């Protein structure tokens, strides 16, 4: 009921508050596997931020200066809303909307960890859709975007024994962990 007049909300503070409420409702709906309802809540959250429906998002995002919701103060919250919305659109499945959201996320991501999150969702979508070649293409794209270089090995490399590997410190760098998740 709270969303009946969402298009009439005009001040930034109220838009952010209702966008957060819709994000929370969308996340809860996704957890309950109500994917279509989750998409509706998250699409409203995006509308509150951008003033545009998800299907109206351009294939080429405008400059950041034109989009206050990607500003430093709101970046993390906006990223969470867009990633959750892309995931839900991939689960419905509505690949077109998911891809538009993913494009906006990739253009606005500030860290490798943020970029990796959306690539992970895209790869998972393709794998779930039994489109393994599409998943592989996204994986290749993610490798390049994350700055990972792969080398071709003629022979199988000789790995150190387990005792030596266990002595290495645990990886904690978020960007490196994100890169590893995309490779798995």
Backbone as a printed PyTorch tensor [residue, N CA C, xyz], in Angstrom:
tensor([[[  0.8060,  -1.1890,   0.0000],
         [  0.0000,   0.0000,   0.0000],
         [  0.8500,   1.2530,   0.0000]],

        [[  2.0200,   1.1620,   0.5740],
         [  2.8780,   2.3440,   0.6580],
         [  3.3570,   2.7810,  -0.7310]],

        [[  3.3340,   1.8720,  -1.6960],
         [  3.8540,   2.1840,  -3.0200],
         [  2.8050,   2.7200,  -3.9900]],

        [[  1.6040,   2.9130,  -3.5430],
         [  0.5460,   3.3610,  -4.4480],
         [  0.9060,   4.6950,  -5.0980]],

        [[  1.4800,   5.6070,  -4.3640],
         [  1.7810,   6.9420,  -4.8930],
         [  3.2770,   7.2300,  -4.9210]],

        [[  4.0850,   6.2140,  -5.1380],
         [  5.5340,   6.4250,  -5.0840],
         [  6.0210,   7.4450,  -6.1080]],

        [[  5.3490,   7.5650,  -7.2330],
         [  5.7980,   8.5080,  -8.2580],
         [  5.5840,   9.9710,  -7.8490]],

        [[  4.8390,  10.1970,  -6.7630],
         [  4.5800,  11.5640,  -6.3010],
         [  5.6030,  12.0610,  -5.2780]],

        [[  6.4540,  11.1760,  -4.8030],
         [  7.4630,  11.5590,  -3.8040],
         [  8.5020,  12.4210,  -4.4940]],

        [[  8.7830,  13.5970,  -3.9070],
         [  9.6850,  14.5170,  -4.5930],
         [ 10.9740,  14.8460,  -3.8390]],

        [[ 10.9430,  14.8620,  -2.5150],
         [ 12.1840,  15.2630,  -1.8280],
         [ 13.1340,  14.0710,  -1.6700]],

        [[ 14.4180,  14.3810,  -1.7440],
         [ 15.4760,  13.3690,  -1.7660],
         [ 15.4490,  12.4780,  -0.5240]],

        [[ 15.2720,  13.0650,   0.6400],
         [ 15.2810,  12.2980,   1.8850],
         [ 14.1780,  11.2330,   1.8800]],

        [[ 12.9770,  11.6180,   1.4590],
         [ 11.8590,  10.6740,   1.3990],
         [ 12.1020,   9.6060,   0.3360]],

        [[ 12.6650,  10.0070,  -0.8050],
         [ 12.9660,   9.0390,  -1.8610],
         [ 13.9270,   7.9710,  -1.3480]],

        [[ 14.9630,   8.4220,  -0.6340],
         [ 15.9370,   7.4740,  -0.0800],
         [ 15.2920,   6.5460,   0.9430]],

        [[ 14.4660,   7.1010,   1.8060],
         [ 13.8070,   6.2910,   2.8280],
         [ 12.9150,   5.2350,   2.1890]],

        [[ 12.1110,   5.6270,   1.2010],
         [ 11.2200,   4.6660,   0.5510],
         [ 11.9920,   3.6930,  -0.3420]],

        [[ 13.0860,   4.1520,  -0.9140],
         [ 13.9250,   3.2370,  -1.6930],
         [ 14.5000,   2.1530,  -0.7800]],

        [[ 14.9500,   2.5420,   0.4200],
         [ 15.4690,   1.5580,   1.3870],
         [ 14.3860,   0.5770,   1.8180]],

        [[ 13.1710,   1.0890,   2.0610],
         [ 12.0550,   0.2060,   2.4360],
         [ 11.7490,  -0.7920,   1.3250]],

        [[ 11.7420,  -0.3120,   0.0910],
         [ 11.4790,  -1.2010,  -1.0330],
         [ 12.6200,  -2.1880,  -1.2490]],

        [[ 13.8450,  -1.7480,  -0.9880],
         [ 14.9980,  -2.6600,  -1.0580],
         [ 14.8120,  -3.7800,  -0.0390]],

        [[ 14.4740,  -3.4110,   1.1750],
         [ 14.2830,  -4.4080,   2.2270],
         [ 13.1440,  -5.3630,   1.8540]],

        [[ 12.0220,  -4.8200,   1.3810],
         [ 10.8760,  -5.6530,   0.9950],
         [ 11.2390,  -6.5650,  -0.1740]],

        [[ 11.9970,  -6.0350,  -1.1310],
         [ 12.4240,  -6.8380,  -2.2760],
         [ 13.3540,  -7.9630,  -1.8680]],

        [[ 14.2520,  -7.6660,  -0.9590],
         [ 15.1770,  -8.6980,  -0.4820],
         [ 14.4250,  -9.7960,   0.2640]],

        [[ 13.4610,  -9.3920,   1.0890],
         [ 12.6550, -10.3800,   1.8230],
         [ 11.8230, -11.2270,   0.8570]],

        [[ 11.2740, -10.5960,  -0.1800],
         [ 10.4910, -11.3270,  -1.1760],
         [ 11.3810, -12.3170,  -1.9320]],

        [[ 12.6070, -11.9160,  -2.2640],
         [ 13.5230, -12.8470,  -2.9500],
         [ 13.8580, -14.0310,  -2.0690]],

        [[ 14.1160, -13.7690,  -0.8020],
         [ 14.4310, -14.8500,   0.1400],
         [ 13.2670, -15.8340,   0.2320]],

        [[ 12.0380, -15.2940,   0.1370],
         [ 10.8350, -16.1360,   0.1880],
         [ 10.5060, -16.7210,  -1.1910]],

        [[ 11.3900, -16.5720,  -2.1550],
         [ 11.2540, -17.0310,  -3.5420],
         [ 10.0670, -16.4100,  -4.2750]],

        [[  9.6420, -15.2450,  -3.8820],
         [  8.6010, -14.4910,  -4.5880],
         [  9.3230, -13.5130,  -5.5210]],

        [[  9.9480, -14.0460,  -6.5520],
         [ 10.8470, -13.2680,  -7.3890],
         [ 10.1520, -12.1260,  -8.1270]],

        [[  8.9450, -12.3570,  -8.6460],
         [  8.2400, -11.2860,  -9.3720],
         [  7.9110, -10.1210,  -8.4350]],

        [[  7.4750, -10.4360,  -7.2280],
         [  7.1900,  -9.3830,  -6.2510],
         [  8.4800,  -8.6660,  -5.8580]],

        [[  9.5440,  -9.4290,  -5.7180],
         [ 10.8410,  -8.8260,  -5.3830],
         [ 11.2520,  -7.8330,  -6.4640]],

        [[ 11.0710,  -8.2210,  -7.7280],
         [ 11.4070,  -7.3170,  -8.8400],
         [ 10.5860,  -6.0420,  -8.7540]],

        [[  9.3200,  -6.1580,  -8.4360],
         [  8.4600,  -4.9660,  -8.3490],
         [  8.9620,  -4.0110,  -7.2710]],

        [[  9.2580,  -4.5420,  -6.0870],
         [  9.7510,  -3.6860,  -5.0070],
         [ 11.0780,  -3.0200,  -5.3960]],

        [[ 11.9740,  -3.7970,  -5.9560],
         [ 13.2920,  -3.2650,  -6.2960],
         [ 13.2260,  -2.2990,  -7.4760]],

        [[ 12.3310,  -2.5670,  -8.4160],
         [ 12.1410,  -1.6250,  -9.5270],
         [ 11.6220,  -0.2830,  -9.0160]],

        [[ 10.7500,  -0.3230,  -8.0170],
         [ 10.2540,   0.9160,  -7.4220],
         [ 11.4030,   1.6440,  -6.7210]],

        [[ 12.2540,   0.9000,  -6.0380],
         [ 13.4120,   1.5190,  -5.3810],
         [ 14.2860,   2.2310,  -6.4150]],

        [[ 14.5000,   1.5850,  -7.5570],
         [ 15.3130,   2.1970,  -8.6140],
         [ 14.5970,   3.4080,  -9.1970]],

        [[ 13.2880,   3.3030,  -9.3680],
         [ 12.5190,   4.4450,  -9.8670],
         [ 12.6320,   5.6260,  -8.9030]],

        [[ 12.5620,   5.3450,  -7.6230],
         [ 12.6710,   6.4190,  -6.6290],
         [ 14.0350,   7.1100,  -6.7090]],

        [[ 15.0610,   6.3490,  -7.0120],
         [ 16.3950,   6.9300,  -7.1250],
         [ 16.6000,   7.6430,  -8.4550]],

        [[ 16.1960,   6.9920,  -9.5400],
         [ 16.5370,   7.4980, -10.8700],
         [ 15.4300,   8.2540, -11.5790]],

        [[ 14.1860,   8.0400, -11.1530],
         [ 13.0720,   8.6670, -11.8600],
         [ 12.7280,   7.9580, -13.1480]],

        [[ 13.3410,   6.7710, -13.3660],
         [ 13.0870,   6.0010, -14.5890],
         [ 12.7610,   4.5510, -14.2210]],

        [[ 11.8920,   3.9440, -15.0300],
         [ 11.6030,   2.5220, -14.8830],
         [ 12.8370,   1.7440, -15.3360]],

        [[ 12.9860,   0.5150, -14.8670],
         [ 14.1530,  -0.2930, -15.2370],
         [ 14.2500,  -0.4470, -16.7550]],

        [[ 13.1160,  -0.6900, -17.4160],
         [ 13.1550,  -0.8610, -18.8670],
         [ 13.5150,   0.4330, -19.5940]],

        [[ 13.3910,   1.5770, -18.9270],
         [ 13.7390,   2.8590, -19.5330],
         [ 15.2130,   3.2100, -19.3430]],

        [[ 15.9230,   2.4080, -18.5720],
         [ 17.3470,   2.6770, -18.3720],
         [ 18.0490,   2.5370, -19.7130]],

        [[ 18.9150,   3.4580, -20.0030],
         [ 19.6100,   3.4280, -21.2870],
         [ 20.6960,   2.3600, -21.2760]],

        [[ 21.0860,   1.9420, -22.4780],
         [ 22.1700,   0.9770, -22.5830],
         [ 23.5160,   1.6280, -22.2820]],

        [[ 23.5580,   2.9320, -22.3620],
         [ 24.7780,   3.6680, -22.0150],
         [ 24.4390,   4.6340, -20.8930]],

        [[ 24.8400,   4.2980, -19.6610],
         [ 24.5140,   5.1560, -18.5140],
         [ 25.0450,   6.5760, -18.6940]],

        [[ 24.2630,   7.5690, -18.2400],
         [ 24.7310,   8.9570, -18.3270],
         [ 25.8900,   9.2060, -17.3640]],

        [[ 26.5530,  10.3530, -17.4870],
         [ 27.6560,  10.6660, -16.5700],
         [ 27.1980,  10.6490, -15.1100]],

        [[ 28.0920,  10.2850, -14.2310],
         [ 27.7830,  10.1770, -12.8070],
         [ 27.2310,  11.4870, -12.2530]],

        [[ 27.7380,  12.6140, -12.7530],
         [ 27.2890,  13.9060, -12.2360],
         [ 25.7850,  14.0970, -12.4020]],

        [[ 25.1870,  13.4210, -13.3860],
         [ 23.7570,  13.5570, -13.6400],
         [ 22.9220,  12.6250, -12.7640]],

        [[ 23.5660,  11.7950, -12.0080],
         [ 22.8580,  10.8070, -11.2000],
         [ 23.2950,  10.9250,  -9.7470]],

        [[ 22.5850,  11.7490,  -8.9630],
         [ 22.9490,  12.0130,  -7.5770],
         [ 22.9880,  10.7470,  -6.7300]],

        [[ 22.1950,   9.7570,  -7.0330],
         [ 22.1180,   8.5490,  -6.2090],
         [ 23.3680,   7.6770,  -6.2860]],

        [[ 24.2570,   7.9460,  -7.2780],
         [ 25.5300,   7.2410,  -7.3290],
         [ 26.6330,   8.0550,  -6.6450]],

        [[ 26.2610,   9.1730,  -6.0440],
         [ 27.2140,  10.0130,  -5.3390],
         [ 27.8750,   9.2110,  -4.2180]],

        [[ 29.0130,   9.6630,  -3.7780],
         [ 29.7710,   8.9780,  -2.7290],
         [ 28.9150,   8.6700,  -1.5030]],

        [[ 28.0700,   9.5960,  -1.1130],
         [ 27.2650,   9.4220,   0.0990],
         [ 26.2570,   8.2920,  -0.0150]],

        [[ 25.8040,   8.0050,  -1.2280],
         [ 24.7530,   6.9990,  -1.4210],
         [ 25.2270,   5.7920,  -2.2300]],

        [[ 26.5060,   5.7930,  -2.6030],
         [ 27.0230,   4.7770,  -3.5280],
         [ 26.7650,   3.3450,  -3.0470]],

        [[ 27.1330,   3.0690,  -1.8130],
         [ 27.0100,   1.6960,  -1.3010],
         [ 25.5520,   1.2220,  -1.3010]],

        [[ 24.6440,   2.0760,  -0.8350],
         [ 23.2220,   1.7160,  -0.8050],
         [ 22.6890,   1.5200,  -2.2210]],

        [[ 23.0640,   2.4040,  -3.1300],
         [ 22.6190,   2.2990,  -4.5140],
         [ 23.1350,   1.0160,  -5.1360]],

        [[ 24.3880,   0.6940,  -4.8690],
         [ 24.9870,  -0.5350,  -5.4030],
         [ 24.2060,  -1.7530,  -4.9140]],

        [[ 23.8780,  -1.7870,  -3.6260],
         [ 23.1200,  -2.9150,  -3.0730],
         [ 21.7580,  -3.0550,  -3.7440]],

        [[ 21.0690,  -1.9370,  -3.9610],
         [ 19.7460,  -1.9660,  -4.5860],
         [ 19.8510,  -2.4770,  -6.0220]],

        [[ 20.8010,  -1.9560,  -6.7780],
         [ 20.9470,  -2.3700,  -8.1770],
         [ 21.3570,  -3.8370,  -8.2880]],

        [[ 22.2740,  -4.3000,  -7.4400],
         [ 22.7000,  -5.7090,  -7.4900],
         [ 21.5340,  -6.6250,  -7.1410]],

        [[ 20.7970,  -6.2910,  -6.0970],
         [ 19.6410,  -7.1050,  -5.6930],
         [ 18.5990,  -7.1360,  -6.8090]],

        [[ 18.3600,  -5.9900,  -7.4500],
         [ 17.3930,  -5.9210,  -8.5530],
         [ 17.8660,  -6.7620,  -9.7400]],

        [[ 19.1450,  -6.6760, -10.0800],
         [ 19.6700,  -7.4750, -11.1920],
         [ 19.5120,  -8.9590, -10.8820]],

        [[ 19.8550,  -9.3600,  -9.6640],
         [ 19.7180, -10.7630,  -9.2620],
         [ 18.2690, -11.2180,  -9.4180]],

        [[ 17.3210, -10.4240,  -8.9360],
         [ 15.9090, -10.8010,  -9.0280],
         [ 15.4460, -10.8880, -10.4710]],

        [[ 15.8980,  -9.9750, -11.3060],
         [ 15.5150, -10.0410, -12.7210],
         [ 16.1190, -11.2740, -13.3840]],

        [[ 17.2980, -11.6620, -12.9780],
         [ 17.8760, -12.8960, -13.5100],
         [ 17.1090, -14.1230, -13.0130]],

        [[ 16.5650, -14.0590, -11.8100],
         [ 15.8200, -15.1890, -11.2520],
         [ 14.4160, -15.3250, -11.8460]],

        [[ 13.8270, -14.2420, -12.3560],
         [ 12.4310, -14.2820, -12.8500],
         [ 12.2440, -15.2370, -14.0340]],

        [[ 12.9020, -15.3890, -15.0670],
         [ 14.0620, -14.6850, -15.5960],
         [ 13.6590, -13.5800, -16.5780]],

        [[ 14.2910, -12.4410, -16.4200],
         [ 14.1290, -11.2970, -17.3070],
         [ 15.5410, -10.8170, -17.6130]],

        [[ 16.1620, -11.5140, -18.5550],
         [ 17.5680, -11.2700, -18.8420],
         [ 17.8100,  -9.8490, -19.3370]],

        [[ 16.9110,  -9.3030, -20.1290],
         [ 17.0960,  -7.9640, -20.6710],
         [ 17.2410,  -6.9290, -19.5480]],

        [[ 16.3080,  -6.9450, -18.5820],
         [ 16.3900,  -5.9910, -17.4630],
         [ 17.6120,  -6.2750, -16.6000]],

        [[ 17.8940,  -7.5460, -16.3550],
         [ 19.0760,  -7.9100, -15.5750],
         [ 20.3490,  -7.3930, -16.2160]],

        [[ 20.4330,  -7.5110, -17.5440],
         [ 21.6160,  -7.0410, -18.2540],
         [ 21.7450,  -5.5180, -18.1990]],

        [[ 20.6180,  -4.8050, -18.3110],
         [ 20.6640,  -3.3320, -18.2190],
         [ 21.1640,  -2.9030, -16.8500]],

        [[ 20.6380,  -3.5420, -15.8150],
         [ 21.0820,  -3.2060, -14.4590],
         [ 22.5570,  -3.5460, -14.2740]],

        [[ 22.9720,  -4.7020, -14.7880],
         [ 24.3740,  -5.1160, -14.6780],
         [ 25.2890,  -4.1070, -15.3510]],

        [[ 24.8690,  -3.6000, -16.5030],
         [ 25.6640,  -2.6070, -17.2140],
         [ 25.8410,  -1.3460, -16.3690]],

        [[ 24.7630,  -0.8800, -15.7510],
         [ 24.8440,   0.3000, -14.8920],
         [ 25.7640,   0.0400, -13.6990]],

        [[ 25.6910,  -1.1510, -13.1380],
         [ 26.5360,  -1.4960, -11.9950],
         [ 28.0020,  -1.4920, -12.4040]],

        [[ 28.3060,  -2.1220, -13.5340],
         [ 29.6960,  -2.1910, -13.9940],
         [ 30.2690,  -0.8010, -14.2690]],

        [[ 29.4440,   0.0790, -14.8110],
         [ 29.9120,   1.4400, -15.1220],
         [ 30.1470,   2.2620, -13.8530]],

        [[ 29.4440,   1.9210, -12.7700],
         [ 29.5180,   2.7190, -11.5490],
         [ 30.3470,   2.0760, -10.4330]],

        [[ 30.7530,   0.8400, -10.6260],
         [ 31.5200,   0.1480,  -9.5890],
         [ 32.8440,   0.8590,  -9.3450]],

        [[ 33.2350,   0.9300,  -8.0920],
         [ 34.4700,   1.6280,  -7.7260],
         [ 35.5980,   0.6740,  -7.3460]],

        [[ 35.2540,  -0.5650,  -7.0230],
         [ 36.2790,  -1.5310,  -6.6280],
         [ 36.1090,  -2.8160,  -7.4360]],

        [[ 37.1520,  -3.6050,  -7.4440],
         [ 37.0710,  -4.8990,  -8.1220],
         [ 36.0420,  -5.8000,  -7.4460]],

        [[ 35.9080,  -5.6680,  -6.1420],
         [ 34.9180,  -6.4740,  -5.4160],
         [ 33.5080,  -6.1420,  -5.8950]],

        [[ 33.2140,  -4.8630,  -6.1290],
         [ 31.8880,  -4.4700,  -6.6260],
         [ 31.6500,  -4.9900,  -8.0370]],

        [[ 32.6760,  -4.9310,  -8.8710],
         [ 32.5540,  -5.4440, -10.2410],
         [ 32.3310,  -6.9520, -10.2090]],

        [[ 33.0820,  -7.6470,  -9.3600],
         [ 32.9990,  -9.1010,  -9.3010],
         [ 31.6190,  -9.5760,  -8.8800]],

        [[ 30.9660,  -8.8540,  -7.9870],
         [ 29.6520,  -9.2630,  -7.4970],
         [ 28.6730,  -9.4130,  -8.6570]],

        [[ 28.6340,  -8.4410,  -9.5650],
         [ 27.6610,  -8.5270, -10.6590],
         [ 28.0800,  -9.5750, -11.6760]],

        [[ 29.3690,  -9.7320, -11.8990],
         [ 29.8060, -10.8010, -12.8070],
         [ 29.4150, -12.1720, -12.2440]],

        [[ 29.5600, -12.3460, -10.9410],
         [ 29.1460, -13.6110, -10.3210],
         [ 27.6780, -13.9040, -10.6070]],

        [[ 26.8170, -12.8820, -10.4410],
         [ 25.3740, -13.0570, -10.6660],
         [ 25.0930, -13.4100, -12.1220]],

        [[ 25.7990, -12.7380, -13.0400],
         [ 25.5950, -13.0270, -14.4620],
         [ 26.0290, -14.4480, -14.8080]],

        [[ 27.1680, -14.8540, -14.2960],
         [ 27.6570, -16.2140, -14.5630],
         [ 26.6690, -17.2340, -14.0110]],

        [[ 26.2050, -17.0250, -12.7820],
         [ 25.2330, -17.9430, -12.1690],
         [ 23.9560, -18.0220, -12.9980]],

        [[ 23.4860, -16.8720, -13.5200],
         [ 22.2800, -16.8700, -14.3500],
         [ 22.4710, -17.7670, -15.5630]],

        [[ 23.5900, -17.6030, -16.2600],
         [ 23.8330, -18.4000, -17.4630],
         [ 23.9420, -19.8860, -17.1380]],

        [[ 24.6130, -20.2090, -16.0610],
         [ 24.7570, -21.6170, -15.6750],
         [ 23.3940, -22.2170, -15.3250]],

        [[ 22.5690, -21.4680, -14.5490],
         [ 21.2260, -21.9560, -14.1990],
         [ 20.3400, -22.1180, -15.4220]],

        [[ 20.5860, -21.2920, -16.4370],
         [ 19.7950, -21.3450, -17.6700],
         [ 20.3470, -22.3820, -18.6470]],

        [[ 21.3120, -23.1560, -18.2160],
         [ 21.9710, -24.1830, -19.0350],
         [ 22.6640, -23.5790, -20.2530]],

        [[ 23.0730, -22.3190, -20.1350],
         [ 23.8160, -21.6250, -21.1800],
         [ 25.2690, -21.5450, -20.7320]],

        [[ 25.9360, -22.6910, -20.7890],
         [ 27.3080, -22.7530, -20.2800],
         [ 28.2680, -21.9140, -21.1110]],

        [[ 28.0430, -21.8530, -22.4190],
         [ 28.9210, -21.0280, -23.2580],
         [ 28.7500, -19.5440, -22.9290]],

        [[ 27.5090, -19.1230, -22.6700],
         [ 27.2690, -17.7410, -22.2570],
         [ 27.9530, -17.4440, -20.9390]],

        [[ 27.8750, -18.3960, -20.0100],
         [ 28.5490, -18.2550, -18.7240],
         [ 30.0550, -18.1570, -18.8850]],

        [[ 30.5900, -18.9490, -19.8070],
         [ 32.0240, -18.9170, -20.0660],
         [ 32.4460, -17.5770, -20.6570]],

        [[ 31.6270, -17.0360, -21.5610],
         [ 31.9270, -15.7180, -22.1470],
         [ 31.9300, -14.6280, -21.0660]],

        [[ 30.9430, -14.6690, -20.1690],
         [ 30.8900, -13.6960, -19.0750],
         [ 32.1030, -13.8820, -18.1680]],

        [[ 32.4820, -15.1260, -17.9430],
         [ 33.6610, -15.4100, -17.1100],
         [ 34.9160, -14.8030, -17.7480]],

        [[ 35.0680, -14.9700, -19.0560],
         [ 36.2170, -14.3850, -19.7610],
         [ 36.2000, -12.8590, -19.6370]],

        [[ 35.0080, -12.2840, -19.8010],
         [ 34.8620, -10.8300, -19.6810],
         [ 35.2410, -10.3750, -18.2690]],

        [[ 34.8130, -11.1490, -17.2590],
         [ 35.1120, -10.7780, -15.8750],
         [ 36.6050, -10.8570, -15.5910]],

        [[ 37.2540, -11.8460, -16.1490],
         [ 38.6970, -11.9960, -15.9590],
         [ 39.4280, -10.7570, -16.4740]],

        [[ 39.0220, -10.3010, -17.6570],
         [ 39.6550,  -9.1090, -18.2320],
         [ 39.3240,  -7.8710, -17.4020]],

        [[ 38.0490,  -7.7250, -17.0050],
         [ 37.6240,  -6.5420, -16.2450],
         [ 38.2930,  -6.4680, -14.8800]],

        [[ 38.5930,  -7.6160, -14.3120],
         [ 39.1970,  -7.6450, -12.9800],
         [ 40.7220,  -7.6180, -13.0260]],

        [[ 41.2680,  -7.5330, -14.2350],
         [ 42.7170,  -7.4120, -14.3730],
         [ 43.4750,  -8.6970, -14.1060]],

        [[ 42.8390,  -9.8290, -14.3560],
         [ 43.4930, -11.1230, -14.1560],
         [ 44.0920, -11.5510, -15.4840]],

        [[ 45.3490, -11.9570, -15.4590],
         [ 45.9580, -12.4710, -16.6890],
         [ 46.1950, -13.9650, -16.5120]],

        [[ 45.7710, -14.6990, -17.5160],
         [ 45.9410, -16.1480, -17.4940],
         [ 47.0460, -16.5180, -18.4610]],

        [[ 47.8190, -17.4980, -18.1120],
         [ 48.8880, -17.9690, -18.9820],
         [ 48.5660, -19.3820, -19.4210]],

        [[ 49.0200, -19.7240, -20.5810],
         [ 48.8240, -21.0700, -21.1010],
         [ 50.0050, -21.9210, -20.6510]],

        [[ 49.6960, -23.0470, -20.0770],
         [ 50.7500, -23.9390, -19.5930],
         [ 50.8350, -25.1690, -20.4890]],

        [[ 52.0320, -25.4620, -20.9260],
         [ 52.2410, -26.6480, -21.7630],
         [ 52.0950, -27.9130, -20.9190]],

        [[ 52.7470, -27.9100, -19.7980],
         [ 52.7000, -29.0650, -18.9050],
         [ 52.0220, -28.6550, -17.6110]],

        [[ 51.5500, -29.6500, -16.8940],
         [ 50.9180, -29.3840, -15.6050],
         [ 51.9830, -28.8560, -14.6410]],

        [[ 51.7100, -27.7330, -13.9960],
         [ 52.7260, -27.1700, -13.0940],
         [ 52.8970, -28.0550, -11.8580]],

        [[ 54.0910, -28.0010, -11.3140],
         [ 54.3580, -28.7600, -10.1070],
         [ 54.0130, -27.8890,  -8.9030]],

        [[ 53.0490, -28.3420,  -8.1170],
         [ 52.6090, -27.5910,  -6.9470],
         [ 53.4430, -27.9670,  -5.7270]],

        [[ 53.6240, -27.0280,  -4.8260],
         [ 54.3490, -27.3500,  -3.5970],
         [ 53.5140, -28.3120,  -2.7410]],

        [[ 54.1440, -29.0220,  -1.8260],
         [ 53.3920, -29.9470,  -0.9630],
         [ 52.3890, -29.1970,  -0.0750]],

        [[ 51.3770, -29.9100,   0.3990],
         [ 50.3310, -29.3250,   1.2410],
         [ 50.8970, -28.5950,   2.4560]],

        [[ 51.9370, -29.1450,   3.0450],
         [ 52.4950, -28.5160,   4.2430],
         [ 53.0010, -27.1020,   3.9460]],

        [[ 53.5450, -26.8830,   2.7620],
         [ 54.0240, -25.5600,   2.3730],
         [ 52.8300, -24.6440,   2.0870]],

        [[ 51.8100, -25.1660,   1.3950],
         [ 50.6260, -24.3620,   1.0660],
         [ 49.8880, -23.9180,   2.3280]],

        [[ 49.8120, -24.7880,   3.3290],
         [ 49.1170, -24.4580,   4.5730],
         [ 49.8290, -23.3630,   5.3570]],

        [[ 51.1110, -23.1770,   5.0900],
         [ 51.8830, -22.1530,   5.7910],
         [ 51.6160, -20.7470,   5.2430]],

        [[ 51.0470, -20.6740,   4.0350],
         [ 50.7340, -19.3650,   3.4620],
         [ 49.6460, -18.6940,   4.2750]],

        [[ 49.6860, -17.3580,   4.3700],
         [ 48.6390, -16.6480,   5.1230],
         [ 47.2940, -16.7330,   4.3860]],

        [[ 46.2250, -16.6160,   5.1390],
         [ 44.8830, -16.6220,   4.5620],
         [ 44.6570, -15.3290,   3.7850]],

        [[ 44.0640, -15.4690,   2.6040],
         [ 43.7920, -14.3000,   1.7730],
         [ 42.6810, -13.4760,   2.4190]],

        [[ 42.9070, -12.1710,   2.6030],
         [ 41.9010, -11.3000,   3.2170],
         [ 41.5520, -10.0990,   2.3540]],

        [[ 42.3690,  -9.8080,   1.3380],
         [ 42.0990,  -8.6660,   0.4670],
         [ 40.7870,  -8.9100,  -0.2830]],

        [[ 39.8070,  -7.9860,  -0.1290],
         [ 38.4740,  -8.1600,  -0.7080],
         [ 38.5080,  -8.2250,  -2.2310]],

        [[ 39.3490,  -7.4400,  -2.8640],
         [ 39.4430,  -7.4800,  -4.3190],
         [ 39.9720,  -8.8340,  -4.7950]],

        [[ 40.9930,  -9.3530,  -4.1240],
         [ 41.5440, -10.6610,  -4.4980],
         [ 40.5370, -11.7760,  -4.2640]],

        [[ 39.8040, -11.6990,  -3.1590],
         [ 38.7700, -12.7120,  -2.8920],
         [ 37.6780, -12.6550,  -3.9580]],

        [[ 37.3050, -11.4490,  -4.3760],
         [ 36.2900, -11.2980,  -5.4230],
         [ 36.7770, -11.8970,  -6.7360]],

        [[ 38.0490, -11.6560,  -7.0560],
         [ 38.6120, -12.2330,  -8.2760],
         [ 38.5720, -13.7560,  -8.2220]],

        [[ 38.9100, -14.3170,  -7.0780],
         [ 38.8970, -15.7760,  -6.9280],
         [ 37.4850, -16.3470,  -7.0920]],

        [[ 36.4840, -15.6510,  -6.5550],
         [ 35.0930, -16.1390,  -6.6830],
         [ 34.6760, -16.1930,  -8.1530]],

        [[ 35.1020, -15.2360,  -8.9560],
         [ 34.7550, -15.2450, -10.3740],
         [ 35.4400, -16.3880, -11.1100]],

        [[ 36.6020, -16.7950, -10.6360],
         [ 37.3190, -17.8830, -11.2840],
         [ 36.7790, -19.2610, -10.9040]],

        [[ 36.0490, -19.3400,  -9.8130],
         [ 35.5740, -20.6520,  -9.3620],
         [ 34.4270, -21.1510, -10.1800]]])
